[in-house]
């Protein structure tokens, strides 16, 4: 497994730990891609998370913080449609 694959695997594991909390409110999150050069993660918010007024807080305070706690290479999380 190369470095990118290892980071992507770790990202997916962290996302999988976050998902049940979002699913309690009929929302969800899906890992889309990791860009090593830009040091960001793209995710897709699903269900109620797509239209929630607190979705930016979910991205930054929830998802980004969880990812950065374990993967120092990540600088930001962005939502893609």
Secondary structure, DSSP 8 states (H G I E B T S, - for coil): --HHHHHHHHHHHHHHHHHHHHHTTTEEEEEEEEETTTTEEEEEEEEHHHH-TTHHHIIIIIIIHHHHHH-TT--EEEE--
